[in-house]
Amino acid sequence: MIRYKVEWIGEFKCDRQIGETDYTEKIITIKNGLDKATSFWTFFHELEHAISEELGLKMTERQVNGLEMGLAQAVEDNGW
């Protein structure tokens, strides 16, 4: 089973960063103050990184982004 704790943070060091995954501590960190959809997809994006790491898939950022876009389209197409 893959278990990561989710934490919220006011700001990251980089202004453009809104999420990050710490594989050692098993923590997904998301920036506070994002709208609901952005928070959800940021969590989902970071979760994909965590799954990739835990399963040894070694997905690139491009692969994670592609999977995210495909899943987002499936969610939107089905009215979720």
Phi and psi in radians as a Rosetta constraint file:
Dihedral C 1 N 2 CA 2 C 2 CIRCULARHARMONIC -1.784 0.35
Dihedral N 2 CA 2 C 2 N 3 CIRCULARHARMONIC 2.089 0.35
Dihedral C 2 N 3 CA 3 C 3 CIRCULARHARMONIC -2.226 0.35
Dihedral N 3 CA 3 C 3 N 4 CIRCULARHARMONIC 2.128 0.35
Dihedral C 3 N 4 CA 4 C 4 CIRCULARHARMONIC -2.205 0.35
Dihedral N 4 CA 4 C 4 N 5 CIRCULARHARMONIC 2.424 0.35
Dihedral C 4 N 5 CA 5 C 5 CIRCULARHARMONIC -1.443 0.35
Dihedral N 5 CA 5 C 5 N 6 CIRCULARHARMONIC 2.535 0.35
Dihedral C 5 N 6 CA 6 C 6 CIRCULARHARMONIC -1.900 0.35
Dihedral N 6 CA 6 C 6 N 7 CIRCULARHARMONIC 2.255 0.35
Dihedral C 6 N 7 CA 7 C 7 CIRCULARHARMONIC -2.173 0.35
Dihedral N 7 CA 7 C 7 N 8 CIRCULARHARMONIC 2.696 0.35
Dihedral C 7 N 8 CA 8 C 8 CIRCULARHARMONIC -1.993 0.35
Dihedral N 8 CA 8 C 8 N 9 CIRCULARHARMONIC 2.462 0.35
Dihedral C 8 N 9 CA 9 C 9 CIRCULARHARMONIC -2.327 0.35
Dihedral N 9 CA 9 C 9 N 10 CIRCULARHARMONIC 2.574 0.35
Dihedral C 9 N 10 CA 10 C 10 CIRCULARHARMONIC -1.174 0.35
Dihedral N 10 CA 10 C 10 N 11 CIRCULARHARMONIC -0.823 0.35
Dihedral C 10 N 11 CA 11 C 11 CIRCULARHARMONIC -2.578 0.35
Dihedral N 11 CA 11 C 11 N 12 CIRCULARHARMONIC 2.590 0.35
Dihedral C 11 N 12 CA 12 C 12 CIRCULARHARMONIC -1.707 0.35
Dihedral N 12 CA 12 C 12 N 13 CIRCULARHARMONIC 2.910 0.35
Dihedral C 12 N 13 CA 13 C 13 CIRCULARHARMONIC -1.060 0.35
Dihedral N 13 CA 13 C 13 N 14 CIRCULARHARMONIC -0.677 0.35
Dihedral C 13 N 14 CA 14 C 14 CIRCULARHARMONIC -1.630 0.35
Dihedral N 14 CA 14 C 14 N 15 CIRCULARHARMONIC 2.198 0.35
Dihedral C 14 N 15 CA 15 C 15 CIRCULARHARMONIC -1.034 0.35
Dihedral N 15 CA 15 C 15 N 16 CIRCULARHARMONIC -0.533 0.35
Dihedral C 15 N 16 CA 16 C 16 CIRCULARHARMONIC -1.452 0.35
Dihedral N 16 CA 16 C 16 N 17 CIRCULARHARMONIC -0.235 0.35
Dihedral C 16 N 17 CA 17 C 17 CIRCULARHARMONIC -1.353 0.35
Dihedral N 17 CA 17 C 17 N 18 CIRCULARHARMONIC 2.345 0.35
Dihedral C 17 N 18 CA 18 C 18 CIRCULARHARMONIC -2.185 0.35
Dihedral N 18 CA 18 C 18 N 19 CIRCULARHARMONIC -0.088 0.35
Dihedral C 18 N 19 CA 19 C 19 CIRCULARHARMONIC -2.786 0.35
Dihedral N 19 CA 19 C 19 N 20 CIRCULARHARMONIC 2.760 0.35
Dihedral C 19 N 20 CA 20 C 20 CIRCULARHARMONIC -2.803 0.35
Dihedral N 20 CA 20 C 20 N 21 CIRCULARHARMONIC 2.719 0.35
Dihedral C 20 N 21 CA 21 C 21 CIRCULARHARMONIC -2.163 0.35
Dihedral N 21 CA 21 C 21 N 22 CIRCULARHARMONIC 2.237 0.35
Dihedral C 21 N 22 CA 22 C 22 CIRCULARHARMONIC -1.808 0.35
Dihedral N 22 CA 22 C 22 N 23 CIRCULARHARMONIC 1.872 0.35
Dihedral C 22 N 23 CA 23 C 23 CIRCULARHARMONIC -1.261 0.35
Dihedral N 23 CA 23 C 23 N 24 CIRCULARHARMONIC -0.547 0.35
Dihedral C 23 N 24 CA 24 C 24 CIRCULARHARMONIC -1.234 0.35
Dihedral N 24 CA 24 C 24 N 25 CIRCULARHARMONIC -0.856 0.35
Dihedral C 24 N 25 CA 25 C 25 CIRCULARHARMONIC -1.490 0.35
Dihedral N 25 CA 25 C 25 N 26 CIRCULARHARMONIC -0.182 0.35
Dihedral C 25 N 26 CA 26 C 26 CIRCULARHARMONIC 1.028 0.35
Dihedral N 26 CA 26 C 26 N 27 CIRCULARHARMONIC 0.960 0.35
Dihedral C 26 N 27 CA 27 C 27 CIRCULARHARMONIC -2.254 0.35
Dihedral N 27 CA 27 C 27 N 28 CIRCULARHARMONIC 2.290 0.35
Dihedral C 27 N 28 CA 28 C 28 CIRCULARHARMONIC -1.789 0.35
Dihedral N 28 CA 28 C 28 N 29 CIRCULARHARMONIC 2.184 0.35
Dihedral C 28 N 29 CA 29 C 29 CIRCULARHARMONIC -1.970 0.35
Dihedral N 29 CA 29 C 29 N 30 CIRCULARHARMONIC 2.305 0.35
Dihedral C 29 N 30 CA 30 C 30 CIRCULARHARMONIC -2.202 0.35
Dihedral N 30 CA 30 C 30 N 31 CIRCULARHARMONIC 2.475 0.35
Dihedral C 30 N 31 CA 31 C 31 CIRCULARHARMONIC -1.215 0.35
Dihedral N 31 CA 31 C 31 N 32 CIRCULARHARMONIC 2.334 0.35
Dihedral C 31 N 32 CA 32 C 32 CIRCULARHARMONIC -1.143 0.35
Dihedral N 32 CA 32 C 32 N 33 CIRCULARHARMONIC 2.704 0.35
Dihedral C 32 N 33 CA 33 C 33 CIRCULARHARMONIC 1.501 0.35
Dihedral N 33 CA 33 C 33 N 34 CIRCULARHARMONIC 0.081 0.35
Dihedral C 33 N 34 CA 34 C 34 CIRCULARHARMONIC -1.391 0.35
Dihedral N 34 CA 34 C 34 N 35 CIRCULARHARMONIC 2.696 0.35
Dihedral C 34 N 35 CA 35 C 35 CIRCULARHARMONIC -1.197 0.35
Dihedral N 35 CA 35 C 35 N 36 CIRCULARHARMONIC 2.876 0.35
Dihedral C 35 N 36 CA 36 C 36 CIRCULARHARMONIC -1.003 0.35
Dihedral N 36 CA 36 C 36 N 37 CIRCULARHARMONIC -0.791 0.35
Dihedral C 36 N 37 CA 37 C 37 CIRCULARHARMONIC -1.141 0.35
Dihedral N 37 CA 37 C 37 N 38 CIRCULARHARMONIC -0.747 0.35
Dihedral C 37 N 38 CA 38 C 38 CIRCULARHARMONIC -1.149 0.35
Dihedral N 38 CA 38 C 38 N 39 CIRCULARHARMONIC -0.710 0.35
Dihedral C 38 N 39 CA 39 C 39 CIRCULARHARMONIC -1.062 0.35
Dihedral N 39 CA 39 C 39 N 40 CIRCULARHARMONIC -0.786 0.35
Dihedral C 39 N 40 CA 40 C 40 CIRCULARHARMONIC -1.061 0.35
Dihedral N 40 CA 40 C 40 N 41 CIRCULARHARMONIC -0.881 0.35
Dihedral C 40 N 41 CA 41 C 41 CIRCULARHARMONIC -1.250 0.35
Dihedral N 41 CA 41 C 41 N 42 CIRCULARHARMONIC -0.507 0.35
Dihedral C 41 N 42 CA 42 C 42 CIRCULARHARMONIC -1.153 0.35
Dihedral N 42 CA 42 C 42 N 43 CIRCULARHARMONIC -0.798 0.35
Dihedral C 42 N 43 CA 43 C 43 CIRCULARHARMONIC -1.014 0.35
Dihedral N 43 CA 43 C 43 N 44 CIRCULARHARMONIC -0.821 0.35
Dihedral C 43 N 44 CA 44 C 44 CIRCULARHARMONIC -1.069 0.35
Dihedral N 44 CA 44 C 44 N 45 CIRCULARHARMONIC -0.741 0.35
Dihedral C 44 N 45 CA 45 C 45 CIRCULARHARMONIC -1.061 0.35
Dihedral N 45 CA 45 C 45 N 46 CIRCULARHARMONIC -0.837 0.35
Dihedral C 45 N 46 CA 46 C 46 CIRCULARHARMONIC -1.181 0.35
Dihedral N 46 CA 46 C 46 N 47 CIRCULARHARMONIC -0.597 0.35
Dihedral C 46 N 47 CA 47 C 47 CIRCULARHARMONIC -1.106 0.35
Dihedral N 47 CA 47 C 47 N 48 CIRCULARHARMONIC -0.685 0.35
Dihedral C 47 N 48 CA 48 C 48 CIRCULARHARMONIC -1.059 0.35
Dihedral N 48 CA 48 C 48 N 49 CIRCULARHARMONIC -0.721 0.35
Dihedral C 48 N 49 CA 49 C 49 CIRCULARHARMONIC -1.061 0.35
Dihedral N 49 CA 49 C 49 N 50 CIRCULARHARMONIC -0.769 0.35
Dihedral C 49 N 50 CA 50 C 50 CIRCULARHARMONIC -1.097 0.35
Dihedral N 50 CA 50 C 50 N 51 CIRCULARHARMONIC -0.782 0.35
Dihedral C 50 N 51 CA 51 C 51 CIRCULARHARMONIC -1.088 0.35
Dihedral N 51 CA 51 C 51 N 52 CIRCULARHARMONIC -0.784 0.35
Dihedral C 51 N 52 CA 52 C 52 CIRCULARHARMONIC -0.998 0.35
Dihedral N 52 CA 52 C 52 N 53 CIRCULARHARMONIC -0.786 0.35
Dihedral C 52 N 53 CA 53 C 53 CIRCULARHARMONIC -1.132 0.35
Dihedral N 53 CA 53 C 53 N 54 CIRCULARHARMONIC -0.846 0.35
Dihedral C 53 N 54 CA 54 C 54 CIRCULARHARMONIC -1.141 0.35
Dihedral N 54 CA 54 C 54 N 55 CIRCULARHARMONIC -0.559 0.35
Dihedral C 54 N 55 CA 55 C 55 CIRCULARHARMONIC -1.659 0.35
Dihedral N 55 CA 55 C 55 N 56 CIRCULARHARMONIC 0.008 0.35
Dihedral C 55 N 56 CA 56 C 56 CIRCULARHARMONIC 1.193 0.35
Dihedral N 56 CA 56 C 56 N 57 CIRCULARHARMONIC 0.507 0.35
Dihedral C 56 N 57 CA 57 C 57 CIRCULARHARMONIC -1.357 0.35
Dihedral N 57 CA 57 C 57 N 58 CIRCULARHARMONIC -0.422 0.35
Dihedral C 57 N 58 CA 58 C 58 CIRCULARHARMONIC 0.951 0.35
Dihedral N 58 CA 58 C 58 N 59 CIRCULARHARMONIC 0.773 0.35
Dihedral C 58 N 59 CA 59 C 59 CIRCULARHARMONIC -1.179 0.35
Dihedral N 59 CA 59 C 59 N 60 CIRCULARHARMONIC 2.428 0.35
Dihedral C 59 N 60 CA 60 C 60 CIRCULARHARMONIC -1.386 0.35
Dihedral N 60 CA 60 C 60 N 61 CIRCULARHARMONIC 2.932 0.35
Dihedral C 60 N 61 CA 61 C 61 CIRCULARHARMONIC -1.052 0.35
Dihedral N 61 CA 61 C 61 N 62 CIRCULARHARMONIC -0.644 0.35
Dihedral C 61 N 62 CA 62 C 62 CIRCULARHARMONIC -1.102 0.35
Dihedral N 62 CA 62 C 62 N 63 CIRCULARHARMONIC -0.741 0.35
Dihedral C 62 N 63 CA 63 C 63 CIRCULARHARMONIC -1.153 0.35
Dihedral N 63 CA 63 C 63 N 64 CIRCULARHARMONIC -0.736 0.35
Dihedral C 63 N 64 CA 64 C 64 CIRCULARHARMONIC -1.073 0.35
Dihedral N 64 CA 64 C 64 N 65 CIRCULARHARMONIC -0.789 0.35
Dihedral C 64 N 65 CA 65 C 65 CIRCULARHARMONIC -1.100 0.35
Dihedral N 65 CA 65 C 65 N 66 CIRCULARHARMONIC -0.700 0.35
Dihedral C 65 N 66 CA 66 C 66 CIRCULARHARMONIC -1.128 0.35
Dihedral N 66 CA 66 C 66 N 67 CIRCULARHARMONIC -0.770 0.35
Dihedral C 66 N 67 CA 67 C 67 CIRCULARHARMONIC -1.091 0.35
Dihedral N 67 CA 67 C 67 N 68 CIRCULARHARMONIC -0.752 0.35
Dihedral C 67 N 68 CA 68 C 68 CIRCULARHARMONIC -1.043 0.35
Dihedral N 68 CA 68 C 68 N 69 CIRCULARHARMONIC -0.774 0.35
Dihedral C 68 N 69 CA 69 C 69 CIRCULARHARMONIC -1.114 0.35
Dihedral N 69 CA 69 C 69 N 70 CIRCULARHARMONIC -0.720 0.35
Dihedral C 69 N 70 CA 70 C 70 CIRCULARHARMONIC -1.119 0.35
Dihedral N 70 CA 70 C 70 N 71 CIRCULARHARMONIC -0.763 0.35
Dihedral C 70 N 71 CA 71 C 71 CIRCULARHARMONIC -1.160 0.35
Dihedral N 71 CA 71 C 71 N 72 CIRCULARHARMONIC -0.693 0.35
Dihedral C 71 N 72 CA 72 C 72 CIRCULARHARMONIC -1.082 0.35
Dihedral N 72 CA 72 C 72 N 73 CIRCULARHARMONIC -0.704 0.35
Dihedral C 72 N 73 CA 73 C 73 CIRCULARHARMONIC -1.139 0.35
Dihedral N 73 CA 73 C 73 N 74 CIRCULARHARMONIC -0.715 0.35
Dihedral C 73 N 74 CA 74 C 74 CIRCULARHARMONIC -1.109 0.35
Dihedral N 74 CA 74 C 74 N 75 CIRCULARHARMONIC -0.726 0.35
Dihedral C 74 N 75 CA 75 C 75 CIRCULARHARMONIC -1.102 0.35
Dihedral N 75 CA 75 C 75 N 76 CIRCULARHARMONIC -0.819 0.35
Dihedral C 75 N 76 CA 76 C 76 CIRCULARHARMONIC -1.137 0.35
Dihedral N 76 CA 76 C 76 N 77 CIRCULARHARMONIC -0.767 0.35
Dihedral C 76 N 77 CA 77 C 77 CIRCULARHARMONIC -1.083 0.35
Dihedral N 77 CA 77 C 77 N 78 CIRCULARHARMONIC -0.460 0.35
Dihedral C 77 N 78 CA 78 C 78 CIRCULARHARMONIC -1.803 0.35
Dihedral N 78 CA 78 C 78 N 79 CIRCULARHARMONIC 0.186 0.35
Dihedral C 78 N 79 CA 79 C 79 CIRCULARHARMONIC 1.224 0.35
Dihedral N 79 CA 79 C 79 N 80 CIRCULARHARMONIC 0.470 0.35
